[in-house]
């Protein structure tokens, strides 16, 4: 995207964090904004901040609800003639044992992090193909490249979003649409504070020195859109994990597999299995005597 001035931007997750910073920085470049979030107060705060310089429209939308998305897209079509830049930024997380997650929690997270971006993008693709300098940016994550424990649903959604982004770039790059996967490491946002968690779980936030500011992620995202970069990895931690995954994936696997409690847990399970088999054997002998 060579220039941002007077371009129309559709941005989700715009009320706080990276989305808010994107709105502020894009407005400074002269973009007209259509801002989406479930947080009405946050949206209005952002809109009041940037409305003096550019045209802004806001829409409260629950991206986990298909009807809410449909209504939001209808509203955009009714008020905006064109779209030049689509940024799927909204995201949520769940922390806790995967076996403790309900199907409802899986559906909620996947709807917001993956299915909503797919639906929104599919809606806008025909209109984006009509623009001479269109671009799609998806806020993925280093969690879409490297997985750890207790964030399975989040990892799954981000791996899927990276795949969707790569597929879009392969198909529509030749048609003139730029596509970028933005993959930051930890960022100073409320993602961890707002994350859902198992009943006995507390979401651990990474230390501040490992985190990038939302403003820096927004700035690097805009620079990547300007240069039509395929993918941008942000923060030293993310770069380190990315390179380990490429060149020494066994080290990551070893770290994930290592546990001082693993042998003790397996021994306990083996003991329970022996007890179960012994109990079953005794029960079978009693039943055979009764039959005889």
PyMOL commands that set and color helices and strands:
alter all, ss='L'
color gray80, all
select helices_A, chain A and resi 17-28+40-50+66-79+98-100+103-128+142-144+152-175+191-194+208-210+214-227+236-247+249-257+262-291
alter helices_A, ss='H'
color red, helices_A
select strands_A, chain A and resi 8-12+32-37+56-60+85-88+94-95+135-139+178-184+196-197+231-234
alter strands_A, ss='S'
color yellow, strands_A
deselect
rebuild
show_as cartoon
